[in-house]
Amino acid sequence: MSVPYENRKIRGPYGGLSRSTVQIYLDDGTFITTQYSRYLMEINLGRYLEENEVVHHKDGNYCNNNIDNLQVMTREEHNKIHHTK
């Protein structure tokens, strides 16, 4: 398994502290944009997240991208947390 974003040029985070993004440059000169929290979690885990995985901020503060505040979960699990009555 490859290390996420190994040997890639990274720019960011952009967009202020809340919901910030990073740009990851590819070999052909183009770039992809992803959420900063997702990028941090992928680096921490040493793998790319699956399409159905999201990063949850445990304290509800999207400005707090401390790795201890981030948790990987499925979209379904995340929706249950944020859309319960």
C-alpha positions as a Markdown table, in Angstrom:
| # | Residue | x | y | z |
|---|---|---|---|---|
| 1 | Met | 0.0 | 0.0 | 0.0 |
| 2 | Ser | 1.3 | 3.4 | -0.9 |
| 3 | Val | 1.7 | 6.2 | 1.5 |
| 4 | Pro | -1.0 | 8.9 | 0.9 |
| 5 | Tyr | 0.3 | 11.8 | -1.0 |
| 6 | Glu | 3.9 | 10.6 | -1.0 |
| 7 | Asn | 6.2 | 12.9 | -3.0 |
| 8 | Arg | 3.3 | 15.3 | -3.8 |
| 9 | Lys | 3.4 | 19.0 | -3.6 |
| 10 | Ile | 0.8 | 20.2 | -1.1 |
| 11 | Arg | -0.6 | 23.7 | -0.8 |
| 12 | Gly | -2.9 | 25.0 | 1.9 |
| 13 | Pro | -4.8 | 24.8 | 4.0 |
| 14 | Tyr | -7.0 | 27.4 | 2.3 |
| 15 | Gly | -10.4 | 28.9 | 3.2 |
| 16 | Gly | -9.7 | 30.0 | 6.8 |
| 17 | Leu | -9.9 | 27.7 | 9.7 |
| 18 | Ser | -13.4 | 26.4 | 9.2 |
| 19 | Arg | -13.9 | 23.7 | 6.5 |
| 20 | Ser | -10.4 | 24.5 | 5.1 |
| 21 | Thr | -9.0 | 22.6 | 2.1 |
| 22 | Val | -5.7 | 21.6 | 0.7 |
| 23 | Gln | -4.6 | 21.3 | -2.9 |
| 24 | Ile | -2.6 | 18.2 | -3.8 |
| 25 | Tyr | -0.6 | 18.5 | -7.1 |
| 26 | Leu | -0.5 | 15.5 | -9.4 |
| 27 | Asp | 2.2 | 14.4 | -11.8 |
| 28 | Asp | 0.5 | 16.0 | -14.8 |
| 29 | Gly | 0.4 | 19.4 | -13.2 |
| 30 | Thr | -3.2 | 19.3 | -12.2 |
| 31 | Phe | -4.4 | 19.2 | -8.6 |
| 32 | Ile | -7.2 | 17.8 | -6.5 |
| 33 | Thr | -8.8 | 19.6 | -3.6 |
| 34 | Thr | -9.8 | 17.8 | -0.4 |
| 35 | Gln | -10.8 | 18.8 | 3.1 |
| 36 | Tyr | -7.9 | 19.5 | 5.4 |
| 37 | Ser | -9.3 | 17.2 | 8.1 |
| 38 | Arg | -9.5 | 14.3 | 5.6 |
| 39 | Tyr | -6.0 | 14.9 | 4.4 |
| 40 | Leu | -4.7 | 14.9 | 8.0 |
| 41 | Met | -6.5 | 11.7 | 8.8 |
| 42 | Glu | -5.2 | 9.9 | 5.7 |
| 43 | Ile | -1.6 | 10.9 | 6.6 |
| 44 | Asn | -2.2 | 9.8 | 10.2 |
| 45 | Leu | -3.7 | 6.4 | 9.2 |
| 46 | Gly | -1.1 | 5.8 | 6.3 |
| 47 | Arg | -3.9 | 5.1 | 3.9 |
| 48 | Tyr | -6.5 | 6.8 | 1.7 |
| 49 | Leu | -10.0 | 6.9 | 3.1 |
| 50 | Glu | -12.7 | 4.9 | 1.3 |
| 51 | Glu | -15.4 | 6.7 | -0.6 |
| 52 | Asn | -18.0 | 5.9 | 2.1 |
| 53 | Glu | -15.7 | 7.1 | 5.0 |
| 54 | Val | -15.9 | 10.7 | 6.4 |
| 55 | Val | -14.0 | 12.5 | 9.1 |
| 56 | His | -16.0 | 13.6 | 12.1 |
| 57 | His | -15.0 | 16.4 | 14.5 |
| 58 | Lys | -15.8 | 14.9 | 17.9 |
| 59 | Asp | -16.3 | 18.2 | 19.6 |
| 60 | Gly | -18.4 | 19.6 | 16.8 |
| 61 | Asn | -15.8 | 22.4 | 16.2 |
| 62 | Tyr | -14.7 | 22.3 | 12.5 |
| 63 | Cys | -11.9 | 24.6 | 13.3 |
| 64 | Asn | -10.4 | 22.0 | 15.7 |
| 65 | Asn | -8.3 | 19.8 | 13.3 |
| 66 | Asn | -6.3 | 18.3 | 16.1 |
| 67 | Ile | -5.9 | 14.6 | 15.2 |
| 68 | Asp | -7.3 | 13.6 | 18.7 |
| 69 | Asn | -10.5 | 15.4 | 17.7 |
| 70 | Leu | -10.9 | 13.6 | 14.4 |
| 71 | Gln | -12.7 | 10.3 | 14.0 |
| 72 | Val | -13.2 | 8.2 | 10.8 |
| 73 | Met | -16.7 | 6.8 | 10.3 |
| 74 | Thr | -19.1 | 5.8 | 7.6 |
| 75 | Arg | -21.4 | 8.4 | 6.0 |
| 76 | Glu | -24.3 | 6.5 | 7.6 |
| 77 | Glu | -22.8 | 6.7 | 11.1 |
| 78 | His | -22.1 | 10.4 | 10.6 |
| 79 | Asn | -25.6 | 11.2 | 9.4 |
| 80 | Lys | -27.0 | 9.4 | 12.5 |
| 81 | Ile | -24.9 | 11.7 | 14.8 |
| 82 | His | -25.9 | 14.9 | 13.0 |
| 83 | His | -29.4 | 14.2 | 11.9 |
| 84 | Thr | -31.0 | 12.7 | 15.0 |
| 85 | Lys | -34.1 | 14.4 | 16.6 |
